[in-house]
Amino acid sequence: MTLRPAFTTAVRDAQQSFRRLLKAMSEPGVIVSLHQLSGLAAAEPRLYQRAADAGGQRHPGMAVRALLNDIASQNLRFHTNAPLVEQPQQAVFAVADEQISHEQLNALSEGSAVAPETSATLILQVSSLSGGRMLRLTGQDRRRADGRPQLPECIIHELTERPHPFPLGIDLILTCGERLLAIREPLTWRCADVRCRQRGEKAIAAAHALQEHRRRG
């Protein structure tokens, strides 16, 4: 077993990280930074800090074994004391990188109509939180946030197409280096591909212009 240290000062660093995570999850699309890194966390920073924070809650299933390498599995189990499950449907938290497939994503629990809060939270490590396709988050209170994280196609499809019927869907935490952002609560937030929306708006405007031109003769 190859074990590496987690936080330098366990209690203080974990509390600071958890507060930052709460900010990210309460303000979807907002990027926050965490700096309490050492050992294992320095190798895959946000992924392991999120796992360490979550493990303190003693959830029944920490992560899907198939999505982790041996070192990650050993250290997550040691530092969080949470079991690694074999079946994705059993996982409360899942940890993955950009290689996650449609099949692996679809196997995660999306909750149920009577208990949507039982959906899985996916902690996804990406290469960058900028430079990707523009995505727009819109909340029921009209708040809006734009972002350009570099995401695999299966995640973009999950966010923009909403394949699961309301109110189902996973929560998503994106990590890159010392930065992370969260997209949660499919009940109250919608995500749209701005590129597609802008093209649609242009097409509608062109159609209206053509109709007006024909009407005037």
Secondary structure by P-SEA (a helix, b strand, c coil): cbbbbcccccaaaaaaaaaaaaaaaacccbbbbbcccccccccccaaaaaaaaaaaaccccccccccccaaaaaaaaaaccbbbbcccccccbbbbcccccaaaaaacccccccccccbbbbbccccccccccbbbbbccccbbbbbbccccaaaaaacccccccccbbbbbbbbccccbbbbcccccbbbbaaaaaaaaaaaaaaaaaaaaaaaac
